[in-house]
Amino acid sequence: MTEAWAWGLSEDELVDRGASPGADLDRRPSHADRRRAWRRELLAEEIGGAVRRGITDEEIQAVAEWLLCLAT
């Protein structure tokens, strides 16, 4: 699924090497790079959905619990 999701994306969209200044900038994105990019996108969508207008306290709690489960 990860490879299919990342198929049409550019290297710049997949890899964030800002935290690794010594990294080889010429290497191809690894499967882990693709997985992290997909995770970043999914989390951004979830957070974006959680901050919409009219959200209830119960919905905020559910999203917070879901995000905490992802972090563990």
PyMOL Python script that loads the backbone (N, CA, C, O; Angstrom):
from pymol import cmd

cmd.read_pdbstr("""\
ATOM      1  N   MET A   1       0.823  -1.187   0.000  1.00  0.00           N
ATOM      2  CA  MET A   1       0.000   0.000   0.000  1.00  0.00           C
ATOM      3  C   MET A   1       0.873   1.259   0.000  1.00  0.00           C
ATOM      4  O   MET A   1       0.587   2.233  -0.696  1.00  0.00           O
ATOM      5  N   THR A   2       1.925   1.213   0.784  1.00  0.00           N
ATOM      6  CA  THR A   2       2.804   2.373   0.882  1.00  0.00           C
ATOM      7  C   THR A   2       3.433   2.699  -0.465  1.00  0.00           C
ATOM      8  O   THR A   2       3.465   3.857  -0.882  1.00  0.00           O
ATOM      9  N   GLU A   3       3.928   1.678  -1.137  1.00  0.00           N
ATOM     10  CA  GLU A   3       4.571   1.899  -2.436  1.00  0.00           C
ATOM     11  C   GLU A   3       3.567   2.424  -3.455  1.00  0.00           C
ATOM     12  O   GLU A   3       3.897   3.294  -4.261  1.00  0.00           O
ATOM     13  N   ALA A   4       2.354   1.904  -3.424  1.00  0.00           N
ATOM     14  CA  ALA A   4       1.317   2.368  -4.354  1.00  0.00           C
ATOM     15  C   ALA A   4       0.961   3.821  -4.071  1.00  0.00           C
ATOM     16  O   ALA A   4       0.797   4.611  -5.002  1.00  0.00           O
ATOM     17  N   TRP A   5       0.839   4.182  -2.792  1.00  0.00           N
ATOM     18  CA  TRP A   5       0.525   5.567  -2.415  1.00  0.00           C
ATOM     19  C   TRP A   5       1.616   6.517  -2.915  1.00  0.00           C
ATOM     20  O   TRP A   5       1.317   7.607  -3.401  1.00  0.00           O
ATOM     21  N   ALA A   6       2.872   6.103  -2.795  1.00  0.00           N
ATOM     22  CA  ALA A   6       4.003   6.977  -3.114  1.00  0.00           C
ATOM     23  C   ALA A   6       4.387   6.980  -4.587  1.00  0.00           C
ATOM     24  O   ALA A   6       5.270   7.741  -4.984  1.00  0.00           O
ATOM     25  N   TRP A   7       3.752   6.155  -5.404  1.00  0.00           N
ATOM     26  CA  TRP A   7       4.186   5.944  -6.786  1.00  0.00           C
ATOM     27  C   TRP A   7       4.385   7.235  -7.569  1.00  0.00           C
ATOM     28  O   TRP A   7       5.433   7.393  -8.194  1.00  0.00           O
ATOM     29  N   GLY A   8       3.453   8.149  -7.568  1.00  0.00           N
ATOM     30  CA  GLY A   8       3.551   9.343  -8.404  1.00  0.00           C
ATOM     31  C   GLY A   8       4.160  10.557  -7.727  1.00  0.00           C
ATOM     32  O   GLY A   8       4.165  11.646  -8.301  1.00  0.00           O
ATOM     33  N   LEU A   9       4.667  10.390  -6.531  1.00  0.00           N
ATOM     34  CA  LEU A   9       5.208  11.529  -5.790  1.00  0.00           C
ATOM     35  C   LEU A   9       6.687  11.736  -6.096  1.00  0.00           C
ATOM     36  O   LEU A   9       7.416  10.791  -6.393  1.00  0.00           O
ATOM     37  N   SER A  10       7.103  12.973  -6.018  1.00  0.00           N
ATOM     38  CA  SER A  10       8.514  13.287  -6.259  1.00  0.00           C
ATOM     39  C   SER A  10       9.337  12.982  -5.010  1.00  0.00           C
ATOM     40  O   SER A  10       8.796  12.814  -3.917  1.00  0.00           O
ATOM     41  N   GLU A  11      10.629  12.916  -5.191  1.00  0.00           N
ATOM     42  CA  GLU A  11      11.541  12.667  -4.077  1.00  0.00           C
ATOM     43  C   GLU A  11      11.400  13.741  -3.003  1.00  0.00           C
ATOM     44  O   GLU A  11      11.459  13.443  -1.810  1.00  0.00           O
ATOM     45  N   ASP A  12      11.215  14.988  -3.426  1.00  0.00           N
ATOM     46  CA  ASP A  12      11.073  16.087  -2.464  1.00  0.00           C
ATOM     47  C   ASP A  12       9.818  15.942  -1.617  1.00  0.00           C
ATOM     48  O   ASP A  12       9.801  16.361  -0.459  1.00  0.00           O
ATOM     49  N   GLU A  13       8.774  15.356  -2.177  1.00  0.00           N
ATOM     50  CA  GLU A  13       7.539  15.149  -1.425  1.00  0.00           C
ATOM     51  C   GLU A  13       7.660  13.994  -0.434  1.00  0.00           C
ATOM     52  O   GLU A  13       6.910  13.925   0.540  1.00  0.00           O
ATOM     53  N   LEU A  14       8.600  13.092  -0.682  1.00  0.00           N
ATOM     54  CA  LEU A  14       8.733  11.899   0.141  1.00  0.00           C
ATOM     55  C   LEU A  14       9.769  12.015   1.250  1.00  0.00           C
ATOM     56  O   LEU A  14       9.620  11.398   2.305  1.00  0.00           O
ATOM     57  N   VAL A  15      10.800  12.789   1.026  1.00  0.00           N
ATOM     58  CA  VAL A  15      11.937  12.780   1.944  1.00  0.00           C
ATOM     59  C   VAL A  15      12.125  14.144   2.582  1.00  0.00           C
ATOM     60  O   VAL A  15      12.155  15.169   1.901  1.00  0.00           O
ATOM     61  N   ASP A  16      12.252  14.138   3.896  1.00  0.00           N
ATOM     62  CA  ASP A  16      12.580  15.340   4.646  1.00  0.00           C
ATOM     63  C   ASP A  16      13.921  15.091   5.321  1.00  0.00           C
ATOM     64  O   ASP A  16      13.990  14.496   6.397  1.00  0.00           O
ATOM     65  N   ARG A  17      14.971  15.548   4.683  1.00  0.00           N
ATOM     66  CA  ARG A  17      16.314  15.306   5.222  1.00  0.00           C
ATOM     67  C   ARG A  17      16.822  16.493   6.047  1.00  0.00           C
ATOM     68  O   ARG A  17      18.015  16.583   6.338  1.00  0.00           O
ATOM     69  N   GLY A  18      15.923  17.394   6.418  1.00  0.00           N
ATOM     70  CA  GLY A  18      16.303  18.555   7.204  1.00  0.00           C
ATOM     71  C   GLY A  18      16.910  18.202   8.556  1.00  0.00           C
ATOM     72  O   GLY A  18      17.777  18.918   9.057  1.00  0.00           O
ATOM     73  N   ALA A  19      16.454  17.098   9.146  1.00  0.00           N
ATOM     74  CA  ALA A  19      16.969  16.685  10.446  1.00  0.00           C
ATOM     75  C   ALA A  19      18.264  15.888  10.324  1.00  0.00           C
ATOM     76  O   ALA A  19      18.878  15.549  11.336  1.00  0.00           O
ATOM     77  N   SER A  20      18.683  15.589   9.107  1.00  0.00           N
ATOM     78  CA  SER A  20      19.895  14.789   8.890  1.00  0.00           C
ATOM     79  C   SER A  20      20.843  15.520   7.943  1.00  0.00           C
ATOM     80  O   SER A  20      20.943  15.158   6.771  1.00  0.00           O
ATOM     81  N   PRO A  21      21.543  16.546   8.438  1.00  0.00           N
ATOM     82  CA  PRO A  21      22.400  17.328   7.552  1.00  0.00           C
ATOM     83  C   PRO A  21      23.526  16.521   6.924  1.00  0.00           C
ATOM     84  O   PRO A  21      24.052  16.918   5.884  1.00  0.00           O
ATOM     85  N   GLY A  22      23.912  15.399   7.525  1.00  0.00           N
ATOM     86  CA  GLY A  22      24.991  14.590   6.972  1.00  0.00           C
ATOM     87  C   GLY A  22      24.507  13.498   6.048  1.00  0.00           C
ATOM     88  O   GLY A  22      25.309  12.691   5.579  1.00  0.00           O
ATOM     89  N   ALA A  23      23.217  13.452   5.773  1.00  0.00           N
ATOM     90  CA  ALA A  23      22.656  12.385   4.944  1.00  0.00           C
ATOM     91  C   ALA A  23      23.100  12.522   3.496  1.00  0.00           C
ATOM     92  O   ALA A  23      23.385  13.618   3.013  1.00  0.00           O
ATOM     93  N   ASP A  24      23.150  11.391   2.821  1.00  0.00           N
ATOM     94  CA  ASP A  24      23.486  11.356   1.401  1.00  0.00           C
ATOM     95  C   ASP A  24      22.291  11.888   0.612  1.00  0.00           C
ATOM     96  O   ASP A  24      21.263  11.218   0.515  1.00  0.00           O
ATOM     97  N   LEU A  25      22.423  13.070   0.058  1.00  0.00           N
ATOM     98  CA  LEU A  25      21.315  13.715  -0.633  1.00  0.00           C
ATOM     99  C   LEU A  25      20.996  13.082  -1.974  1.00  0.00           C
ATOM    100  O   LEU A  25      19.944  13.353  -2.552  1.00  0.00           O
ATOM    101  N   ASP A  26      21.889  12.241  -2.476  1.00  0.00           N
ATOM    102  CA  ASP A  26      21.684  11.625  -3.785  1.00  0.00           C
ATOM    103  C   ASP A  26      20.989  10.267  -3.712  1.00  0.00           C
ATOM    104  O   ASP A  26      20.653   9.693  -4.748  1.00  0.00           O
ATOM    105  N   ARG A  27      20.770   9.748  -2.507  1.00  0.00           N
ATOM    106  CA  ARG A  27      20.151   8.421  -2.429  1.00  0.00           C
ATOM    107  C   ARG A  27      18.658   8.488  -2.696  1.00  0.00           C
ATOM    108  O   ARG A  27      18.005   9.501  -2.447  1.00  0.00           O
ATOM    109  N   ARG A  28      18.141   7.391  -3.205  1.00  0.00           N
ATOM    110  CA  ARG A  28      16.706   7.303  -3.491  1.00  0.00           C
ATOM    111  C   ARG A  28      15.922   7.217  -2.186  1.00  0.00           C
ATOM    112  O   ARG A  28      16.464   6.789  -1.167  1.00  0.00           O
ATOM    113  N   PRO A  29      14.654   7.618  -2.207  1.00  0.00           N
ATOM    114  CA  PRO A  29      13.828   7.468  -1.011  1.00  0.00           C
ATOM    115  C   PRO A  29      13.634   5.977  -0.687  1.00  0.00           C
ATOM    116  O   PRO A  29      13.321   5.177  -1.569  1.00  0.00           O
ATOM    117  N   SER A  30      13.821   5.630   0.558  1.00  0.00           N
ATOM    118  CA  SER A  30      13.633   4.248   0.988  1.00  0.00           C
ATOM    119  C   SER A  30      12.155   3.988   1.270  1.00  0.00           C
ATOM    120  O   SER A  30      11.332   4.903   1.249  1.00  0.00           O
ATOM    121  N   HIS A  31      11.839   2.728   1.535  1.00  0.00           N
ATOM    122  CA  HIS A  31      10.471   2.390   1.912  1.00  0.00           C
ATOM    123  C   HIS A  31      10.101   3.123   3.201  1.00  0.00           C
ATOM    124  O   HIS A  31       8.972   3.588   3.353  1.00  0.00           O
ATOM    125  N   ALA A  32      11.053   3.226   4.124  1.00  0.00           N
ATOM    126  CA  ALA A  32      10.800   3.947   5.375  1.00  0.00           C
ATOM    127  C   ALA A  32      10.521   5.427   5.110  1.00  0.00           C
ATOM    128  O   ALA A  32       9.669   6.017   5.773  1.00  0.00           O
ATOM    129  N   ASP A  33      11.219   6.030   4.158  1.00  0.00           N
ATOM    130  CA  ASP A  33      10.953   7.426   3.788  1.00  0.00           C
ATOM    131  C   ASP A  33       9.522   7.573   3.273  1.00  0.00           C
ATOM    132  O   ASP A  33       8.812   8.512   3.632  1.00  0.00           O
ATOM    133  N   ARG A  34       9.120   6.642   2.437  1.00  0.00           N
ATOM    134  CA  ARG A  34       7.759   6.683   1.883  1.00  0.00           C
ATOM    135  C   ARG A  34       6.723   6.489   2.986  1.00  0.00           C
ATOM    136  O   ARG A  34       5.700   7.173   3.010  1.00  0.00           O
ATOM    137  N   ARG A  35       6.989   5.559   3.894  1.00  0.00           N
ATOM    138  CA  ARG A  35       6.072   5.292   4.996  1.00  0.00           C
ATOM    139  C   ARG A  35       5.930   6.523   5.896  1.00  0.00           C
ATOM    140  O   ARG A  35       4.819   6.869   6.297  1.00  0.00           O
ATOM    141  N   ARG A  36       7.033   7.175   6.212  1.00  0.00           N
ATOM    142  CA  ARG A  36       6.986   8.396   7.041  1.00  0.00           C
ATOM    143  C   ARG A  36       6.215   9.515   6.343  1.00  0.00           C
ATOM    144  O   ARG A  36       5.460  10.242   6.988  1.00  0.00           O
ATOM    145  N   ALA A  37       6.400   9.656   5.033  1.00  0.00           N
ATOM    146  CA  ALA A  37       5.682  10.697   4.292  1.00  0.00           C
ATOM    147  C   ALA A  37       4.183  10.429   4.319  1.00  0.00           C
ATOM    148  O   ALA A  37       3.390  11.357   4.484  1.00  0.00           O
ATOM    149  N   TRP A  38       3.790   9.172   4.158  1.00  0.00           N
ATOM    150  CA  TRP A  38       2.378   8.812   4.178  1.00  0.00           C
ATOM    151  C   TRP A  38       1.799   9.065   5.568  1.00  0.00           C
ATOM    152  O   TRP A  38       0.684   9.569   5.706  1.00  0.00           O
ATOM    153  N   ARG A  39       2.565   8.711   6.588  1.00  0.00           N
ATOM    154  CA  ARG A  39       2.113   8.939   7.963  1.00  0.00           C
ATOM    155  C   ARG A  39       1.937  10.431   8.228  1.00  0.00           C
ATOM    156  O   ARG A  39       0.962  10.839   8.860  1.00  0.00           O
ATOM    157  N   ARG A  40       2.884  11.255   7.744  1.00  0.00           N
ATOM    158  CA  ARG A  40       2.754  12.712   7.927  1.00  0.00           C
ATOM    159  C   ARG A  40       1.476  13.222   7.276  1.00  0.00           C
ATOM    160  O   ARG A  40       0.766  14.043   7.857  1.00  0.00           O
ATOM    161  N   GLU A  41       1.181  12.738   6.070  1.00  0.00           N
ATOM    162  CA  GLU A  41      -0.024  13.183   5.368  1.00  0.00           C
ATOM    163  C   GLU A  41      -1.290  12.756   6.109  1.00  0.00           C
ATOM    164  O   GLU A  41      -2.215  13.552   6.268  1.00  0.00           O
ATOM    165  N   LEU A  42      -1.330  11.510   6.559  1.00  0.00           N
ATOM    166  CA  LEU A  42      -2.510  11.026   7.274  1.00  0.00           C
ATOM    167  C   LEU A  42      -2.732  11.790   8.574  1.00  0.00           C
ATOM    168  O   LEU A  42      -3.865  12.142   8.904  1.00  0.00           O
ATOM    169  N   LEU A  43      -1.659  12.045   9.309  1.00  0.00           N
ATOM    170  CA  LEU A  43      -1.791  12.806  10.551  1.00  0.00           C
ATOM    171  C   LEU A  43      -2.253  14.229  10.283  1.00  0.00           C
ATOM    172  O   LEU A  43      -3.065  14.769  11.034  1.00  0.00           O
ATOM    173  N   ALA A  44      -1.745  14.838   9.225  1.00  0.00           N
ATOM    174  CA  ALA A  44      -2.174  16.196   8.877  1.00  0.00           C
ATOM    175  C   ALA A  44      -3.664  16.223   8.556  1.00  0.00           C
ATOM    176  O   ALA A  44      -4.368  17.155   8.944  1.00  0.00           O
ATOM    177  N   GLU A  45      -4.144  15.204   7.850  1.00  0.00           N
ATOM    178  CA  GLU A  45      -5.573  15.130   7.546  1.00  0.00           C
ATOM    179  C   GLU A  45      -6.397  14.954   8.816  1.00  0.00           C
ATOM    180  O   GLU A  45      -7.446  15.581   8.964  1.00  0.00           O
ATOM    181  N   GLU A  46      -5.936  14.110   9.732  1.00  0.00           N
ATOM    182  CA  GLU A  46      -6.662  13.890  10.979  1.00  0.00           C
ATOM    183  C   GLU A  46      -6.692  15.154  11.832  1.00  0.00           C
ATOM    184  O   GLU A  46      -7.730  15.506  12.392  1.00  0.00           O
ATOM    185  N   ILE A  47      -5.566  15.824  11.930  1.00  0.00           N
ATOM    186  CA  ILE A  47      -5.513  17.056  12.718  1.00  0.00           C
ATOM    187  C   ILE A  47      -6.374  18.130  12.070  1.00  0.00           C
ATOM    188  O   ILE A  47      -7.071  18.872  12.762  1.00  0.00           O
ATOM    189  N   GLY A  48      -6.329  18.216  10.749  1.00  0.00           N
ATOM    190  CA  GLY A  48      -7.177  19.172  10.039  1.00  0.00           C
ATOM    191  C   GLY A  48      -8.652  18.917  10.278  1.00  0.00           C
ATOM    192  O   GLY A  48      -9.434  19.858  10.415  1.00  0.00           O
ATOM    193  N   GLY A  49      -9.037  17.650  10.331  1.00  0.00           N
ATOM    194  CA  GLY A  49     -10.424  17.309  10.607  1.00  0.00           C
ATOM    195  C   GLY A  49     -10.818  17.617  12.038  1.00  0.00           C
ATOM    196  O   GLY A  49     -11.977  17.923  12.320  1.00  0.00           O
ATOM    197  N   ALA A  50      -9.857  17.535  12.937  1.00  0.00           N
ATOM    198  CA  ALA A  50     -10.153  17.770  14.348  1.00  0.00           C
ATOM    199  C   ALA A  50     -10.310  19.248  14.675  1.00  0.00           C
ATOM    200  O   ALA A  50     -10.932  19.592  15.680  1.00  0.00           O
ATOM    201  N   VAL A  51      -9.764  20.116  13.856  1.00  0.00           N
ATOM    202  CA  VAL A  51      -9.834  21.544  14.170  1.00  0.00           C
ATOM    203  C   VAL A  51     -10.908  22.272  13.373  1.00  0.00           C
ATOM    204  O   VAL A  51     -10.919  23.502  13.323  1.00  0.00           O
ATOM    205  N   ARG A  52     -11.806  21.524  12.754  1.00  0.00           N
ATOM    206  CA  ARG A  52     -12.878  22.160  11.998  1.00  0.00           C
ATOM    207  C   ARG A  52     -13.879  22.822  12.941  1.00  0.00           C
ATOM    208  O   ARG A  52     -13.913  22.518  14.134  1.00  0.00           O
ATOM    209  N   ARG A  53     -14.673  23.705  12.416  1.00  0.00           N
ATOM    210  CA  ARG A  53     -15.688  24.385  13.218  1.00  0.00           C
ATOM    211  C   ARG A  53     -16.764  23.410  13.661  1.00  0.00           C
ATOM    212  O   ARG A  53     -17.095  22.466  12.943  1.00  0.00           O
ATOM    213  N   GLY A  54     -17.300  23.641  14.837  1.00  0.00           N
ATOM    214  CA  GLY A  54     -18.424  22.871  15.332  1.00  0.00           C
ATOM    215  C   GLY A  54     -18.069  21.511  15.895  1.00  0.00           C
ATOM    216  O   GLY A  54     -18.962  20.705  16.157  1.00  0.00           O
ATOM    217  N   ILE A  55     -16.798  21.234  16.086  1.00  0.00           N
ATOM    218  CA  ILE A  55     -16.411  19.936  16.627  1.00  0.00           C
ATOM    219  C   ILE A  55     -16.816  19.862  18.098  1.00  0.00           C
ATOM    220  O   ILE A  55     -16.714  20.844  18.833  1.00  0.00           O
ATOM    221  N   THR A  56     -17.270  18.696  18.508  1.00  0.00           N
ATOM    222  CA  THR A  56     -17.714  18.512  19.890  1.00  0.00           C
ATOM    223  C   THR A  56     -16.555  18.047  20.770  1.00  0.00           C
ATOM    224  O   THR A  56     -15.527  17.584  20.276  1.00  0.00           O
ATOM    225  N   ASP A  57     -16.741  18.178  22.065  1.00  0.00           N
ATOM    226  CA  ASP A  57     -15.722  17.708  23.008  1.00  0.00           C
ATOM    227  C   ASP A  57     -15.479  16.208  22.858  1.00  0.00           C
ATOM    228  O   ASP A  57     -14.346  15.742  22.979  1.00  0.00           O
ATOM    229  N   GLU A  58     -16.532  15.467  22.596  1.00  0.00           N
ATOM    230  CA  GLU A  58     -16.399  14.019  22.428  1.00  0.00           C
ATOM    231  C   GLU A  58     -15.559  13.687  21.194  1.00  0.00           C
ATOM    232  O   GLU A  58     -14.747  12.763  21.223  1.00  0.00           O
ATOM    233  N   GLU A  59     -15.753  14.433  20.126  1.00  0.00           N
ATOM    234  CA  GLU A  59     -14.962  14.198  18.909  1.00  0.00           C
ATOM    235  C   GLU A  59     -13.497  14.544  19.147  1.00  0.00           C
ATOM    236  O   GLU A  59     -12.607  13.829  18.687  1.00  0.00           O
ATOM    237  N   ILE A  60     -13.244  15.629  19.859  1.00  0.00           N
ATOM    238  CA  ILE A  60     -11.855  16.006  20.186  1.00  0.00           C
ATOM    239  C   ILE A  60     -11.210  14.907  21.014  1.00  0.00           C
ATOM    240  O   ILE A  60     -10.071  14.518  20.754  1.00  0.00           O
ATOM    241  N   GLN A  61     -11.927  14.406  22.005  1.00  0.00           N
ATOM    242  CA  GLN A  61     -11.410  13.333  22.864  1.00  0.00           C
ATOM    243  C   GLN A  61     -11.106  12.083  22.046  1.00  0.00           C
ATOM    244  O   GLN A  61     -10.067  11.454  22.246  1.00  0.00           O
ATOM    245  N   ALA A  62     -11.982  11.721  21.144  1.00  0.00           N
ATOM    246  CA  ALA A  62     -11.780  10.526  20.312  1.00  0.00           C
ATOM    247  C   ALA A  62     -10.545  10.671  19.433  1.00  0.00           C
ATOM    248  O   ALA A  62      -9.760   9.732  19.302  1.00  0.00           O
ATOM    249  N   VAL A  63     -10.373  11.832  18.835  1.00  0.00           N
ATOM    250  CA  VAL A  63      -9.196  12.061  17.989  1.00  0.00           C
ATOM    251  C   VAL A  63      -7.925  12.057  18.830  1.00  0.00           C
ATOM    252  O   VAL A  63      -6.913  11.491  18.416  1.00  0.00           O
ATOM    253  N   ALA A  64      -7.964  12.675  19.994  1.00  0.00           N
ATOM    254  CA  ALA A  64      -6.786  12.703  20.880  1.00  0.00           C
ATOM    255  C   ALA A  64      -6.392  11.284  21.283  1.00  0.00           C
ATOM    256  O   ALA A  64      -5.209  10.945  21.271  1.00  0.00           O
ATOM    257  N   GLU A  65      -7.361  10.463  21.635  1.00  0.00           N
ATOM    258  CA  GLU A  65      -7.066   9.076  22.007  1.00  0.00           C
ATOM    259  C   GLU A  65      -6.503   8.299  20.827  1.00  0.00           C
ATOM    260  O   GLU A  65      -5.580   7.500  20.987  1.00  0.00           O
ATOM    261  N   TRP A  66      -7.059   8.535  19.638  1.00  0.00           N
ATOM    262  CA  TRP A  66      -6.569   7.851  18.439  1.00  0.00           C
ATOM    263  C   TRP A  66      -5.117   8.233  18.151  1.00  0.00           C
ATOM    264  O   TRP A  66      -4.296   7.371  17.842  1.00  0.00           O
ATOM    265  N   LEU A  67      -4.803   9.529  18.252  1.00  0.00           N
ATOM    266  CA  LEU A  67      -3.442   9.989  18.009  1.00  0.00           C
ATOM    267  C   LEU A  67      -2.473   9.435  19.044  1.00  0.00           C
ATOM    268  O   LEU A  67      -1.338   9.091  18.713  1.00  0.00           O
ATOM    269  N   LEU A  68      -2.912   9.347  20.290  1.00  0.00           N
ATOM    270  CA  LEU A  68      -2.058   8.760  21.327  1.00  0.00           C
ATOM    271  C   LEU A  68      -1.779   7.286  21.051  1.00  0.00           C
ATOM    272  O   LEU A  68      -0.674   6.802  21.297  1.00  0.00           O
ATOM    273  N   CYS A  69      -2.772   6.582  20.545  1.00  0.00           N
ATOM    274  CA  CYS A  69      -2.563   5.177  20.182  1.00  0.00           C
ATOM    275  C   CYS A  69      -1.535   5.049  19.060  1.00  0.00           C
ATOM    276  O   CYS A  69      -0.734   4.114  19.049  1.00  0.00           O
ATOM    277  N   LEU A  70      -1.562   5.979  18.131  1.00  0.00           N
ATOM    278  CA  LEU A  70      -0.575   5.955  17.041  1.00  0.00           C
ATOM    279  C   LEU A  70       0.835   6.203  17.555  1.00  0.00           C
ATOM    280  O   LEU A  70       1.802   5.658  17.022  1.00  0.00           O
ATOM    281  N   ALA A  71       0.949   7.017  18.579  1.00  0.00           N
ATOM    282  CA  ALA A  71       2.258   7.387  19.103  1.00  0.00           C
ATOM    283  C   ALA A  71       2.909   6.252  19.895  1.00  0.00           C
ATOM    284  O   ALA A  71       4.123   6.257  20.098  1.00  0.00           O
ATOM    285  N   THR A  72       2.126   5.302  20.333  1.00  0.00           N
ATOM    286  CA  THR A  72       2.699   4.217  21.152  1.00  0.00           C
ATOM    287  C   THR A  72       3.117   3.047  20.324  1.00  0.00           C
ATOM    288  O   THR A  72       3.615   2.057  20.860  1.00  0.00           O
TER     289      THR A  72
END
""", "prot")
cmd.dss("prot")
cmd.show_as("cartoon", "prot")
cmd.util.cbc("prot")
cmd.orient("prot")
